[in-house]
Amino acid sequence: MAVSESLLATKVKVEPLTPRIGAELSGVDLTGELSEEQVGDVRAAILAHRVVFFRDQQLDGSHQLAFARRLGTVTRAHPTLPANSEDPTLFDLDSQAGAAANHWHTDVTFVERPPTFSILSALTIPQVGGDTLWANTVAAYEDLRPSIRALADDLRAVHTNGQDYGRVDIAEAKGRVRPEQLDHLKRFVSTVFETEHPVVRVHSETRERALLLGGFAQRLVGHSSSESVDLLRTLQTYVTRPENTVRWRWREGDLAIWDNRSTQHYAANDYYPERRRMERTAVVGDVPF
């Protein structure tokens, strides 16, 4: 009698890294053909732990894209930055080309449909530094005092790539930005997007509520600039509380997958002049509601 695929499949092992966010997954080789059960286990772990990590996978671009397609439809790598020459859905994040995301953010919230999942593989890692931190935005919402939560439920924010993080003039004024970083910023704002989202979004699969903020959320609809700054800063402090975060120390060949609907992340830019090169793919998202 033939043995079923589910019996042959290796079970995905899940080891939580903190009580609130992050898990390391093992027991599967992502370069191979995963069963539906294994893909389901990975997806369930992402939803439960917000971000999951695989050690020593050594994926090339084709392997990474093949796995990403098991999670959903793959989208273009980035709205404004150049894609990998091999495939427009592969995003090359190379520090030697000025790429750095050392601010708390949720990926590309300045577009109408931010990605559902982001998948990041480590190609070149510095000897020390270059860690990435993730924060649980569902836990942040649940941590809010009831009065602040009621206020947040009614707020809407305008997200844009054209202010603060993307401001070339601010970067130049700081005087510590390398030429390749300025070139990267100029490409980043080559087309400026502005999109309005609710400050509290309902997760389209789990139905949990999460704070939708980060560095691209620049102002609140119906509030003055000073009110926007104060309210956004207050809400953001709940996201980045240490108990809501996890920090990953990369090794070459690692892979991280996170739920863009319930996380923010921050890539520590502390390793110059060493090189850090990553490759990212993303799964098409829905309109936050």
C-alpha positions in Angstrom: 0.0 0.0 0.0 1.4 3.5 -0.9 2.4 5.7 1.9 0.6 9.1 1.9 2.6 12.3 1.3 1.5 13.6 4.8 3.1 10.5 6.4 6.3 11.0 4.5 6.5 14.7 5.2 8.8 15.9 8.0 7.0 17.8 10.7 7.9 21.4 11.1 9.4 22.1 14.5 8.5 25.4 16.1 10.6 26.9 19.0 9.3 30.2 20.3 11.9 32.9 20.9 9.9 35.2 23.2 6.5 34.9 24.7 5.0 37.5 22.4 6.8 37.4 19.1 9.2 35.3 17.1 9.9 31.6 16.6 12.7 29.5 15.0 11.4 26.8 12.6 13.4 23.7 11.7 12.9 20.2 10.3 12.3 21.2 6.7 14.5 22.1 3.7 13.0 25.0 1.9 15.0 24.2 -1.3 12.9 21.0 -1.7 9.3 20.4 -2.5 7.2 21.0 0.6 3.9 19.2 1.2 0.7 21.1 1.7 0.8 20.1 5.4 4.3 21.6 5.8 3.3 24.8 4.1 0.2 25.0 6.3 2.4 24.5 9.4 4.7 27.3 8.3 1.8 29.6 7.7 0.2 28.8 11.0 3.5 29.5 12.8 3.8 32.9 11.0 0.3 33.9 12.1 0.9 32.7 15.7 4.4 34.1 16.2 4.3 37.1 13.7 7.9 36.4 12.4 9.6 33.1 11.9 13.2 32.2 11.2 15.0 29.3 9.4 18.7 28.8 9.9 21.1 27.7 7.1 18.7 27.4 4.2 21.1 28.7 1.5 18.2 29.7 -0.9 18.9 31.2 -4.3 16.4 33.6 -5.9 14.5 30.8 -7.7 14.1 28.8 -4.5 13.0 31.8 -2.5 10.4 32.8 -5.1 9.1 29.2 -5.4 8.5 29.1 -1.6 7.0 32.6 -1.6 4.4 31.5 -4.2 3.3 28.8 -1.8 2.1 31.6 0.5 0.3 33.7 -2.1 0.7 35.8 -5.2 4.2 37.4 -5.3 4.2 41.2 -5.9 6.8 43.5 -7.4 9.8 43.9 -5.2 9.3 47.6 -4.4 7.2 50.5 -5.8 10.1 52.8 -6.5 13.5 51.1 -6.0 15.1 49.0 -8.8 14.4 45.3 -8.7 16.9 42.5 -9.1 17.9 42.2 -12.8 16.9 38.5 -12.8 13.3 39.0 -11.7 11.3 42.1 -10.8 9.9 40.4 -7.8 13.3 40.0 -6.1 14.4 43.0 -4.1 18.2 43.4 -3.7 19.0 45.1 -0.3 22.7 45.8 -0.5 24.4 48.2 1.9 27.1 48.9 -0.7 24.2 50.4 -2.8 23.0 52.5 0.2 20.2 50.3 1.2 19.3 50.5 4.9 16.0 50.5 6.8 17.1 51.6 10.2 13.7 53.0 11.3 10.7 51.2 12.7 8.3 50.5 9.8 5.8 48.1 8.3 6.8 47.4 4.6 5.5 49.9 2.0 2.5 51.2 3.9 2.5 54.2 1.7 0.7 52.1 -1.0 -2.9 51.0 -1.0 -2.2 47.3 -0.5 0.9 46.7 1.6 2.3 43.1 1.4 0.7 40.3 3.4 4.0 38.5 4.0 7.7 39.6 3.5 10.4 37.0 3.0 14.1 37.9 3.6 17.1 35.8 2.9 20.7 36.6 4.2 23.3 36.6 1.4 26.2 38.5 3.0 26.4 39.2 6.7 29.0 41.3 8.6 31.0 39.6 11.3 29.3 41.7 14.0 26.2 43.8 13.7 23.4 44.0 11.1 20.7 42.4 13.3 17.0 43.0 12.6 14.4 43.6 15.2 10.7 42.9 14.9 7.8 44.2 17.0 4.3 42.8 17.6 1.7 45.4 16.7 -1.2 43.2 17.9 0.3 43.0 21.4 0.9 46.8 21.2 -2.8 47.4 20.6 -3.8 45.1 23.4 -1.4 46.9 25.7 -3.2 50.3 25.2 -5.2 51.7 28.0 -8.9 51.5 27.3 -9.3 55.3 26.8 -6.3 55.4 24.4 -7.6 52.3 22.6 -11.0 54.0 22.0 -9.2 57.0 20.5 -6.9 54.9 18.3 -9.9 53.0 16.9 -11.2 56.2 15.3 -8.0 57.6 13.9 -6.8 57.5 10.3 -3.2 58.3 9.2 -1.6 59.4 6.0 1.4 57.2 5.0 4.0 58.5 2.6 7.5 57.8 1.4 8.2 61.5 0.8 8.8 62.7 4.4 11.3 62.2 7.2 12.9 58.8 6.3 12.7 59.7 2.6 13.8 63.3 2.8 17.0 63.8 0.8 17.4 67.4 2.1 17.3 66.2 5.8 19.8 63.5 5.0 22.2 65.9 3.4 21.9 68.4 6.3 23.0 65.7 8.7 26.3 65.6 6.9 27.0 62.0 7.7 25.4 60.3 4.8 27.5 58.5 2.2 27.0 59.3 -1.5 25.5 55.8 -2.2 23.0 56.4 0.6 21.9 59.7 -0.9 21.5 58.0 -4.3 19.4 55.3 -2.7 17.1 57.9 -1.0 16.7 59.8 -4.3 15.5 56.6 -6.0 13.3 55.9 -3.0 11.4 59.2 -3.5 11.5 59.2 -7.3 7.7 58.7 -7.1 6.0 60.1 -4.0 3.0 58.1 -2.7 0.4 59.2 -0.1 -2.1 56.7 1.1 -4.6 56.9 4.0 -5.0 53.9 6.3 -6.8 53.3 9.6 -4.5 53.5 12.6 -6.0 50.3 13.9 -6.4 47.5 11.2 -8.3 44.2 11.5 -6.1 41.3 10.5 -7.7 39.7 7.4 -7.1 36.1 8.6 -7.0 36.1 12.4 -9.4 39.0 12.9 -7.1 40.5 15.6 -6.7 44.3 15.8 -3.2 45.8 15.3 -1.7 49.2 15.2 -0.8 50.3 11.7 1.9 52.9 12.2 5.7 53.1 11.7 7.9 55.6 10.0 5.8 56.1 6.9 2.7 57.3 9.0 3.3 61.0 9.0 0.1 62.7 10.0 -3.4 62.0 11.3 -6.4 63.0 9.3 -8.4 65.8 11.0 -5.6 66.7 13.5 -3.0 69.4 13.5 0.7 68.7 12.9 1.5 69.0 16.6 -1.4 66.8 17.6 -0.4 64.2 15.0 3.2 64.1 16.2 2.2 63.7 19.9 -0.4 61.0 19.2 1.7 59.0 16.8 4.7 59.1 19.1 2.5 58.0 22.0 1.0 55.0 20.1 4.4 54.0 18.6 5.9 53.7 22.1 3.6 50.8 22.7 4.8 49.0 19.6 8.5 49.2 20.5 8.3 48.2 24.1 11.0 45.6 24.7 8.5 42.9 25.7 6.9 43.3 22.3 10.1 42.8 20.3 12.5 40.1 19.2 16.0 40.6 17.8 17.6 38.2 15.3 21.3 37.8 14.8 21.8 36.7 11.2 24.0 34.1 9.7 24.5 33.7 6.0 21.8 31.4 4.6 19.1 32.4 7.1 15.6 33.1 6.1 13.0 35.3 7.9 9.3 35.4 7.1 7.0 37.9 8.8 3.3 38.9 8.8 3.3 42.5 7.5 -0.2 42.9 8.9 0.9 42.5 12.6 4.5 43.6 12.8 7.0 46.4 12.4 10.7 45.9 12.0 14.0 47.8 12.2 17.4 46.8 10.6 20.3 48.0 12.7 22.7 50.0 10.6 25.8 49.5 12.8 28.3 47.5 10.7 29.9 50.0 8.2 32.3 49.6 6.5 31.4 45.9 6.3 28.8 44.7 3.8 25.3 43.5 4.5 23.3 42.1 1.5 19.8 40.6 1.7 17.2 39.6 -0.8 13.5 40.1 -0.2 10.3 38.9 -1.8 6.7 39.9 -0.8 3.2 38.5 -1.1 0.4 40.6 -2.4 -1.6 42.2 0.4 -5.1 43.5 0.9 -6.5 47.0 1.7 -6.3 47.6 5.5 -9.7 48.0 7.0 
